[in-house]
Amino acid sequence: MRYPMPIRIMAVLLTTAFIFVQTASALAEAKDVKRKARIAFIGIYFEKTPEQTREQFSRRILTMLESEPAFEVIGPEAVQEQVAENLLQEALAGPSKELLFQIAGRLDVDYLYGGNLANQSRDQSRVLLVGELFRVDRKDRLYNRFEIARYTNELTDTMKKFQKEFINTVSAHYQAKKTVWPWLVVAGVTLAGLIAMSLTRSSANAEGVGPGPITDRP
């Protein structure tokens, strides 16, 4: 069956447009854009630790995270607006890995930072923090532990090590760049083809209208 010329032209145009869209989409996916890693610091569970030490240590961790330009950080106060405090305490006290993964999903973050520390000093004039800081990698479902057993006045080197191993090692994140314009091309080609077909059909109808052949009658 041989289709009319306008339909054949329309088919060629649409086929070419779809091939173009597939090629453009593939190129766009190959050039994904880098984005900041989404980070949540949910706080630290302290035991037998002076309030001033709690505040200073927590602030120290939050400042380290916020100073990283590749991070988009959610602090403890913002976290508590989305996650109940008792759930956070339960997740940190254990700590409970499964609860931490659930919280990371609820916050929609790539990494979760927190800790569990206790003051085990027998000297009331000094604070000995013993326990761990952690980083939860949501995508890979990994729980990374960083053990601490230091007096607060001896934490400088320990915190530098934590930053090097648990903050600086966060890999870059990418997301696909969505492209709409190739499909606009298809829509434009389709519309142009329909208009061309309509005009061709109208022209053909106009040429076919008129009186029939004149014959001589006896």
C-alpha positions in Angstrom: 0.0 0.0 0.0 1.4 3.3 -1.0 0.7 6.2 1.4 0.1 9.8 0.3 3.2 12.0 0.1 2.2 14.2 3.2 2.0 11.1 5.4 5.3 9.8 4.2 7.0 13.2 4.8 5.4 13.3 8.3 6.7 9.8 9.1 10.2 10.8 8.1 10.1 14.0 10.1 8.9 12.2 13.2 11.4 9.4 12.9 14.2 11.9 12.6 12.9 13.9 15.6 12.7 10.8 17.8 16.3 9.7 16.9 17.4 13.2 17.8 15.7 13.1 21.1 17.3 9.8 22.0 20.7 11.1 21.1 20.2 14.3 23.0 19.0 12.5 26.1 22.0 10.1 26.1 24.4 13.1 25.9 22.6 14.8 28.7 22.8 11.8 31.0 26.5 11.5 30.2 27.0 15.0 31.5 25.3 14.7 35.0 25.7 17.7 37.2 27.6 17.6 40.5 25.6 18.5 43.6 26.3 18.9 47.3 26.2 15.9 49.5 23.2 16.1 51.8 24.3 15.7 55.4 22.5 15.5 58.7 24.1 15.9 62.1 21.6 14.4 64.6 23.6 15.1 67.7 25.5 13.1 70.3 24.3 11.0 73.2 26.3 12.0 76.3 26.5 10.2 79.6 27.9 11.8 82.9 29.2 14.7 80.8 29.1 18.4 81.9 26.7 20.6 79.9 29.4 23.0 78.8 31.5 20.1 77.4 28.4 18.7 75.6 27.7 22.0 73.9 31.3 22.7 73.0 31.9 19.3 71.5 28.6 19.2 69.6 29.3 22.7 68.2 32.8 21.5 67.2 31.4 18.7 65.1 28.7 20.8 63.5 31.2 23.5 62.6 33.5 21.0 60.9 30.6 19.8 58.8 29.3 23.2 57.9 32.7 24.4 56.9 32.9 21.8 54.2 31.7 23.6 50.9 30.6 20.3 49.3 28.1 19.6 52.1 24.5 20.7 52.5 24.1 20.3 56.3 21.0 19.8 58.4 21.8 20.6 62.1 20.3 19.0 65.2 17.6 21.6 65.7 16.3 21.1 62.1 16.5 17.4 62.6 14.3 17.5 65.7 11.6 19.3 63.7 11.3 16.1 61.5 12.2 13.3 63.9 10.9 12.8 67.4 13.4 13.4 70.2 12.7 10.1 71.9 13.4 8.3 68.6 16.7 10.2 68.2 17.7 9.3 71.7 16.9 5.6 71.1 18.9 5.6 67.9 21.9 7.2 69.5 22.0 5.5 72.9 22.5 2.0 71.5 23.3 3.0 68.9 20.7 1.3 66.7 21.9 0.9 63.2 18.5 0.1 61.8 16.9 3.1 63.4 19.7 5.3 62.0 19.1 4.1 58.5 15.4 4.8 58.9 16.2 8.3 60.2 18.5 8.9 57.2 15.7 7.9 54.9 13.1 10.1 56.6 15.5 13.1 56.4 16.4 12.2 52.8 20.1 12.6 53.3 23.2 10.9 51.9 25.1 10.7 55.2 24.2 10.8 58.8 26.6 11.9 61.6 26.3 11.4 65.3 27.9 9.9 68.3 27.7 8.2 71.7 30.1 9.4 74.4 30.5 9.1 78.1 32.7 10.9 80.6 34.8 8.2 82.4 37.1 10.5 84.2 37.6 10.0 88.0 39.1 13.5 88.2 36.2 16.1 88.4 38.5 18.7 87.0 39.0 16.8 83.7 36.6 15.2 81.3 37.6 11.9 79.6 35.3 11.2 76.6 35.1 7.5 75.7 32.9 6.1 73.0 32.4 6.7 69.3 31.4 9.0 66.5 29.8 7.5 63.5 28.9 8.2 59.9 26.0 6.3 58.3 26.2 6.0 54.5 22.6 5.7 53.4 23.1 4.5 49.8 25.5 1.7 50.7 23.9 1.0 54.1 27.3 1.3 55.9 27.8 2.2 59.5 31.3 3.6 60.0 32.7 3.9 63.6 35.3 6.3 64.9 36.4 5.4 68.4 37.4 8.1 70.9 39.1 7.8 74.3 40.7 11.2 75.1 40.6 14.0 77.6 39.0 17.0 76.1 42.2 19.0 76.2 43.9 16.3 74.1 41.3 16.1 71.3 43.0 18.3 68.6 44.8 15.5 66.8 41.9 13.1 67.2 39.5 15.5 65.6 41.9 16.2 62.7 42.0 12.4 62.1 38.2 12.3 62.3 37.9 15.0 59.7 40.4 13.4 57.4 38.9 9.9 57.5 35.2 10.6 58.0 34.5 14.0 56.4 37.1 14.5 53.6 36.4 11.0 52.3 32.8 11.8 51.3 32.6 11.3 47.6 31.1 13.7 45.1 27.5 13.3 44.3 25.9 13.7 40.9 22.3 13.9 39.6 21.0 13.7 36.1 20.3 17.0 34.4 16.7 16.9 33.1 16.2 18.1 29.6 12.9 19.1 28.2 13.8 20.9 25.0 14.3 17.8 22.8 10.7 16.8 23.4 9.7 20.4 22.5 11.4 19.7 19.1 9.2 16.6 18.6 6.1 18.6 19.5 7.1 21.3 17.1 7.8 18.9 14.3 4.5 17.1 14.9 2.5 20.4 14.9 4.3 21.5 11.7 3.6 18.2 10.0 -0.1 18.3 10.9 -0.4 21.9 9.6 1.3 20.9 6.4 -1.0 17.9 5.9 -4.0 20.1 6.6 -3.0 22.7 4.1 -2.1 20.0 1.5 -5.5 18.3 2.0 -7.3 21.7 1.7 -5.4 22.5 -1.5 -6.3 19.1 -3.0 -10.0 19.5 -2.2 -10.0 23.0 -3.7 -8.5 21.7 -7.0 -11.1 18.9 -7.3 -14.1 21.2 -7.0 -15.8 22.4 -10.2 -18.2 21.4 -13.0 -17.8 18.0 -14.7 -16.8 17.6 -18.4 -19.1 19.2 -21.0 -20.5 16.8 -23.5 -22.4 17.5 -26.7 -25.9 16.1 -26.8 -27.6 15.3 -30.0 
